[in-house]
């Protein structure tokens, strides 16, 4: 819902807030921050992304969590499909002076969508409901925020692009996992003697 609202109200040209954020990112450029941002760039595309997805998928196969694997696969398949479709529809220009090569429209950020989907999925896959889950959601938000920051730091996305991408990815994960939960047959109850 928030993603749809952001996409519908998104101006083609960046807002003043986005311009100021981009200028600040340019002002803080330094060797260490650039290396950190490039690590996130690697993790969100190509071989890095494939390794992340394969590792999570492998763990789910070893644990024989087939419904979880289905929800995860659906999340990771639908997120880039929706991201690419919205990119084509919005055709928002990217910032100039990027530190890495990027193709396509600026909104939404595919890297941020991947981070939103994957970090939300990790919480849903490997934690149980309860008070401790809040800590894991907080860590997921930090991971999503770090990826979003890296995309604006590398000057390949505007601020609203990464917010939209993050919302898209997390939203797809929540819907996919809720759907899998609803479709999954109930587990047989054990009778105690």
C-alpha positions in Angstrom: 0.0 0.0 0.0 2.7 2.5 0.9 4.7 1.5 -2.1 1.8 2.0 -4.4 1.1 5.4 -2.9 4.8 6.4 -3.3 4.8 5.2 -6.9 1.6 7.1 -7.8 2.6 10.4 -6.1 6.3 10.2 -7.2 7.4 13.3 -9.1 9.5 12.6 -12.2 12.1 15.1 -11.0 13.7 14.8 -7.5 12.3 16.7 -4.6 14.5 19.3 -2.9 15.0 16.9 0.0 16.3 14.3 -2.4 18.7 16.9 -3.9 20.0 17.9 -0.5 20.5 14.2 0.5 22.4 13.5 -2.7 24.6 16.6 -2.1 25.3 15.4 1.4 26.2 11.9 0.1 28.6 13.6 -2.3 30.1 15.7 0.5 30.9 12.6 2.7 32.5 10.6 0.0 35.6 8.8 1.2 37.6 5.7 0.7 36.1 3.6 3.5 32.5 4.6 2.8 33.0 3.9 -0.9 34.3 0.4 -0.1 31.4 -0.3 2.2 28.9 0.9 -0.4 30.6 -1.2 -3.1 30.2 -4.3 -0.9 26.5 -3.7 -0.8 26.5 -3.1 -4.5 28.1 -6.5 -5.0 25.6 -8.3 -2.7 22.6 -6.8 -4.5 23.5 -7.9 -8.0 25.0 -10.7 -10.1 27.2 -13.2 -8.4 26.8 -11.7 -4.9 23.0 -11.8 -5.1 23.1 -15.3 -6.5 25.3 -16.5 -3.6 23.0 -14.9 -1.0 19.9 -16.6 -2.6 21.6 -19.9 -3.1 22.8 -20.0 0.5 19.4 -19.3 2.0 17.8 -21.8 -0.4 20.3 -24.5 0.4 19.7 -24.1 4.2 15.9 -24.4 3.6 16.4 -27.6 1.5 18.7 -29.1 4.1 16.1 -28.3 6.8 13.4 -29.7 4.5 11.2 -26.6 4.9 9.4 -26.9 1.6 6.7 -24.3 2.2 9.2 -21.9 3.5 11.3 -22.5 0.4 8.3 -21.9 -1.8 7.5 -18.6 -0.1 11.1 -17.5 -0.3 11.4 -18.4 -4.0 8.1 -16.6 -4.7 9.4 -13.5 -2.8 12.7 -13.4 -4.7 11.0 -14.0 -8.1 8.1 -11.5 -7.8 10.2 -8.7 -6.3 12.5 -8.1 -9.3 9.6 -8.6 -11.7 7.5 -5.9 -10.0 10.5 -3.6 -9.6 11.4 -3.9 -13.3 7.8 -3.3 -14.3 7.4 -0.2 -12.2 10.8 1.1 -13.4 9.5 0.9 -17.0 6.3 2.7 -16.1 7.9 5.5 -14.1 11.0 6.1 -16.2 12.4 8.4 -13.5 15.9 9.7 -14.4 18.9 8.7 -12.2 21.2 11.2 -10.4 24.2 12.3 -12.4 27.8 11.5 -11.4 27.2 7.9 -10.2 30.2 6.0 -8.8 29.0 2.7 -10.5 27.2 1.9 -13.7 23.5 1.5 -13.5 20.9 0.8 -16.2 17.2 1.6 -16.4 15.0 4.0 -14.6 15.7 5.2 -11.1 12.5 4.2 -9.3 12.3 1.9 -7.5 15.8 0.8 -6.5 16.2 -2.9 -7.3 19.0 -3.3 -4.8 16.8 -1.8 -2.0 13.9 -4.0 -3.1 16.1 -7.1 -2.9 17.3 -6.0 0.5 13.8 -5.4 1.7 12.6 -8.8 0.4 15.5 -10.8 1.7 15.9 -9.2 5.1 12.1 -9.5 5.8 12.2 -13.1 4.5 15.1 -14.0 6.8 13.2 -12.8 9.9 10.1 -14.7 8.8 12.1 -17.8 8.0 14.4 -18.1 11.0 12.6 -16.5 14.0 9.5 -17.3 15.9 6.8 -14.8 17.0 7.6 -13.3 20.4 9.3 -10.4 22.0 12.8 -11.4 20.7 11.6 -11.1 17.2 11.6 -7.3 17.6 15.4 -7.4 17.8 15.6 -9.4 14.5 13.2 -6.9 12.8 15.4 -4.1 14.0 18.5 -5.8 12.5 16.6 -6.4 9.3 15.7 -2.7 9.2 19.4 -1.8 9.7 20.3 -4.1 6.8 17.7 -2.6 4.5 18.7 0.9 5.5 22.4 0.1 4.8 21.6 -1.1 1.3 19.4 1.9 0.7 22.1 4.3 2.0 24.7 2.6 -0.3 22.5 3.2 -3.4 22.2 6.9 -2.6 25.9 7.2 -1.6 26.9 5.7 -4.9 24.7 8.3 -6.6 22.6 5.8 -8.6 19.3 6.5 -6.8 17.4 9.3 -5.3 16.1 9.0 -1.7 12.5 8.1 -2.7 13.8 5.4 -5.0 15.4 3.5 -2.2 12.4 4.1 0.1 10.1 2.8 -2.5 12.3 -0.2 -3.3 12.6 -1.1 0.4 8.8 -1.0 0.8 8.2 -3.0 -2.3 10.6 -5.8 -1.3 9.4 -6.0 2.3 5.8 -5.9 1.2 6.2 -8.7 -1.3 7.9 -10.9 1.4 5.1 -10.3 3.9 2.4 -11.1 1.3 4.2 -14.2 0.0 4.8 -15.6 3.5 1.2 -14.9 4.6 -0.1 -16.6 1.5 2.1 -19.7 2.1 0.9 -19.8 5.7 -2.7 -19.7 4.5 -2.3 -22.3 1.8 -0.2 -24.7 3.8 -2.1 -27.8 5.0 -2.5 -28.0 8.7 0.0 -30.2 10.5 -1.5 -33.3 12.1 -1.7 -33.1 15.8 0.2 -35.5 17.9 -1.8 -37.6 20.4 -0.3 -37.8 23.8 -0.8 -41.1 25.6 
